[in-house]
Amino acid sequence: MDDNTYISKIKLSLFLCLSTCLGIGLLRFSYTALLPSTRESYEWSANFASILGSANLLGYLIGAFVAMKLPQNQSMAKYLLYAAFVGTLSLLSCAFSDFPNLWYVVWRTISGISGGLLMILAPSVVVQCCAAQDRLNINFIGFSGIGIGVLLATLFMPFLDRIATQTAWLILFAFAFLISLILLYLLNIFKSHLSNIQAPTQQANSIDAMYFCLLIVYSCSAFAYVPHSLFWIDYLKNTLHLNLYHINFNWILYGTGSALGAVTAYLCARKFGHFMALKILYSAYVIAIIIAVLNIHPIFTYASSFFTGLLNPAVVFLTSYTIMHLYGIAYKKLWSIATLCFALTQLIGGLCFSALQHFGVSYHQQFILASAVLLLGTVQFFVYSMRISTHKYQQN
């Protein structure tokens, strides 16, 4: 295919950026940011708040499974739009109190399903519409949307003592609806190109030991990611008893780190190559989680907020791109499997950490467990990637 037939890199970058912003930044992290004020306003118990977090993780698992089963053709655009608009409605549903608990469980599950679909289908559309040499640049810009979405969720933190919780949810709904309209516009531009896509006649049978190494460490990061993604604000408020200023500052650091995650991974990959960059990032992630228990000085909490915020989108982006780089046409299938494993491990982690809370296990002990699991995954990645012949994988 001639390069002139490919979609504009700017439009593809914007499309992927907005999709990840909506799928993870808003549909996932808005709940984390607004959880303390929503719990207080809606009189939710801690157990019910944990159930809602687990419902979102279950939805993400369902979304990843559905995306894996969808055909790799122009129909991806239709399902992507369904996910965007229905996910947007899930934010609106949280703007109203006094509904039965089942109402919130259902909509938080739908929110997760939408996020899973967006996170698989949007990168898959990009792969079909861009030249191979442009994929790294487009994906690093596109996956920055995760951090931008987290930053959008943080905008309310300094004002939660002045605005109603309902107002915050309605503003997030407005952001998400605007993003969905832009995605609709962009996909209409892509329509002629997507209509020419033929589903691959066969998927490359290239699943190998290196892929399983990536899969294991990526899944371990999903487990380790749960305490910060679901309970971080609650930990700062109800365990460390920080005032609103320090909670806001921690969450702004988290959002700022998230916005810098993809570009950090991009620069590391350029300097060290994909696999060495992944080793560096996963190792740093272990440290970023464990220092959350060092509450003897605010600097440790600030550092944990910033670096966990940075490293999650960094490893998501670079793992996704590495799979794309290594396995080409099999990307949608293999990225779907990776996202499915991520979502399943996240769900197990969410249930595990919720149970630990129920049995009185402290947040400090939960952070230690999270970092230990990621350490095991990182060690196996180091060991097995050294054993496997890497001459076909390394890129300087």
N, C-alpha and C positions, 0 to 999 in steps of 0.2 A: 504494500500500500504506500502510495506517495505521501511524503510528509505534508503536502498541502491539504490532504484530506483530513488531517487530524484537527481536533478542536483547539481553539486558542488556549495556550497554557494558563493565561490569566483567568479565563472563565472556568477551566477545570480546577485550578487551585482554589478559587472562590467557592465553587460548588462543594469540593471536598472539605474545605474549612468550615463552611456553614453546616454541612451534614454532621461532622464530628462535634461541632459546637452544640448543636441541638441534641444529638444522640447521647453524648456523655456529659458535656458541660451543663446543659440545662435539665435534661430529663433525669439525670442521676444526682448531680451535685447541688442542685437547687434544694432538694430535700435535706441534704446534709447541712447546708447553710441555714435553712429556716427551721430545722428540727426543734431547737430549744424554745423558740418563740411560739411555734405551732403547737408543741406539746402543752405549753402554758395556756395558750389561748383556747385550745380545743379540749383541754383537760384530758389528754391522753396519758396513759400510764407508760412507764419505761418499757414494760413488756410489749405493749401494743406498738410502740414506736419501733421496737426491734423487729416485730412481725412485719411491719410495713417495709422495713429495709430488706428483709428476707424475701418479701413478695416481689420487690423490684429486681432482686437478683434472680429469682425464679423466672420472671418475665424475660430477663436478658438471656437466660439459658434457652427459653422457648424461642425467642427471636433468632438466636444463633442457629438453632436446629432448623427452623423454617427456612431461613436464608440459605442454608446449605442444600436444601431440597429444591429450591427454586431453579428454574432453567437459566443458563447463562446466555440470555438473549435480551431483546429490547423490552421484555416484560419486567425486567429489573427496575426500570424507571417507574412503572405503575406502582409496584409494591413499595418502592422508596417513598413515593408521595403519600401513599396510604399511611405509612409509618410516621411521616413528618406531621401530617395534619391530625391524626388520631393521638399521637404523642402530645401534641400541643393541647388537645382537649384534656389530657390527663393533668396538665398543670392547672387548667381552669377548674377542674373538679376539686382540687385541694384548696380552692379559695373560699369554700363554704363550710361552716361548722354545722354541728347538730345533725349530720347525716349518720345512718347506721355505720358501724365499723366496717361491714362488708363493702360498703361503697368505696372507702379509701383503699382497702386491700385490692379490690378489682382494678381500680384505676392505677394504683402503683404497679400492679402486675402488667397492665397494658403499657405503662410508661417504659418498663423494662423491655417488653417485646419490641416496641418501637426503636429503642436504643440499639438492641441487638441487630435488627434489620438494617438500620442506618449504618452501623459500623462495619458491616460486611458488604452491603450492596453498593455503597458510595465508592469505596476504593476499587471495587470490581468494575464499576462503570468507568472509572478513570483509566484502569488498565486497558480497557477496550478502546478508549478514545484518544490515547496519547502515544507518542513515539517512545520507544524503549529508553532512549537517552534522556528523556525529559522526566522520567518517573521519580527519580530521587528528589529533584527540585519541587515538583508538584506535590509529592507526598509530604515533604517536610513542611511546606506551607500549609497543606491541608490538615495535617494532624495537629498543627498549632491551634486549630479550632477547639480542641479539648480544653486547652488553657484559657482561651478567650471566653468560652462558656462558663468556666469556673469563675473567671473575673466578673462576668456579668452577674453571677449569683452573689458575688461578694459586694456588689454595689450597695446592697441594702443593709449590710451589717452595721455601718455607723449610724443608721437611722432607724433601727428596729425599736428603739425606745420612743420614737416620735411618730411612726406610721403604723397603721394596723397591719396585722399579719395578712389579712385578706387583701389589702392593697398591694403588698409585696408579691403575693401569688398572681394577682391580676397583671402586674407589670411584667412579670416573667412570662405570663401567657401572651402578652402583647409582643414581647421580643420574639417568642417562639413562632407566633403567627406570622410576623413579618419575615422571619427566616424561611418559613414554609412557602410563602408567596414567592420569594426570590428563587428558591429551589424549583418551584413550578415553572417560573420564567426560564431558568437556565436549562432545565430538562426539555422544554419546548425547543430551545436552540439546538440541543443535542439530538433531537428526535430523528432527523434524517440520517444522522450517522448511526444511531442505535438501531434503526430499522434495517440497516445493512448487516448487522452482526448475525452471524450464524453460530449456533451453539457448537462447541467443539465436538467433533465426531468421536473423539476419545480423550480421556484425561491421561496426562502423562503418568506413567507408573513409576514415579520417581521418589516415593516415600522411602527414606533411608535412615540410617542411624543418626545422621546429623539433624534431620528433621525432628526425630524423637528427642534429641538433646535439647533443641530449641523448645519443643513442646513441654518438656518437663520443667525447665526453668521458668518459662512463661506462665505455666499453671501455678508454680510455687509463688510467683509474684502476685498472682490473683488472690491467693490465700492471704499473703502478707499485707495486701493492700486494703483488706476489709476494715481493720480497726480505724485507720485514718479516714477512709471514705465514708464510713457510716457513723462513727462515734467520736470523731475528733473534737467537734465543737462541744458535744456533751461532756467529754473528758475535761476540756479546758474550763467549762463552767461549773460542773457539779463535782468534779474530783479535785482539780487544782484551785477551784473557787476564784478564778481570775475575774477581774471586773470587765465591763463591756469594752473598755478601751483596749485592753490586752487581748481579749478574744478577737476583736475586730482586726487588730494588727496581725495576729497569727493567721487569720483567715485571708487577709490581703496578701501576706507573704506566701501562703499556699497558692493563691490564685496567680500571683506574679510568677512563682516558680513554674506553675503549670503552663503559663504562656510562653515560658522560655524553654520548655522541655524538648520540643521537637527540634528547635534550632541548635540546642546543645548536642543532641544526638547526631544531628547532621554534621556539625563541626567535628565531633569525635570520629565519626565514620570517615570523613575526608582525611583526617590526620592519621588515624590508626588502622583503618580498615574496619569492615563490618563486625567481624568476630571479636577482635580485640576491644572495639568500642562497646560491644555488648557485655563483655567481661567486666570492663571498667564500670559501666553503668549499673549492672546488677550488684557488683560488690559495694558500690557507693550506696545503693538502695538498702542493703542490709544495715549499714551504719546509720543511715537516716532514720530508720524505724527504731533501732535500739536506743538511740539517744533521747527518744521521747520520754524514757523513764528517768532521765537525769533532770529532775525538776529543782535542783539546788540553785539554779540561776536561770532567769528567763531566756538567756542566749541559747540554751539547749532546746527549749521549746520552739523558739524562733527558727533555729536551724532545722529542726525536724519538720516544721511546717513548710519551710521553703523547699527543702531538698526532696521530701516525699512528693510535694506538689510537682516539682520539676521532673523527677525520675519516673513517675508513672507514665505520663505521655511520651517520655523519651524512650522507654523500653517498648511501649506499644508501637510507636512509629517505627523504630529500628527493627523490631522483630517482624513486623508486617513487611517492611521493605526488603529485609533479608530473604524472607520466604518468596516474595515477588521476584527478587533478583536471581535466586537459585533455581526456582521451579517454573517460571514462565507461565505457560498456559494453564498449569494446574493451580495457579494462585487462588482462584475463588474457592475451589474445593479445599485446599490446604489451609487457607486463612479461615475458612468456615470451621474446619476442624479445630484449629488453634483457638478461635473465639469460643467455640462450643466447650472446649476443655477449660478455658479461662472462666467462662460463665458457670460451668458445673463446679469448679473448684471454689469460685467465689460464693456460690450458693452454699456449698458445704461449709466454707469458712464462716459465712453469715450465721448459719444455724449453730455452728460450733461456738462462735463467740457469744451469740445470744444465750446459749445454754450455759456457758461459763459465767455470764453475768447473772443468770438466774440462780446459779449455785454460789454466788458471792465471790467469784474469782476477780481480782482487781484488774483495772485497766493496765497497770504496770506489768502484771504477769501475762496479760494478753499481748502486749507489745513484745515481750520477750519471746513468746511462742511464735508470733508472726515472723520476727527476724530470724529465729532458728530454722523455721521451715524454708525461708528464702535462702538462708545460708546453705542448707543441704542441696537445694536446687542449683545454686551457683557453683558449689564444689563439683557436683556431677557434670556440669557444663564445662568447667575447666578440665576435668579429668578426661572425659570422653572426647571432647573436641581436640585434645592433644593426641589421643590415640588414633583417631580417625585421620586418614590422609586428607589434608586440607588444601592440596595444591589447586584443586578445581574450585575451591570456595573463596580463597583469599583474594581480596581486592585492595590494592594499595591506593 
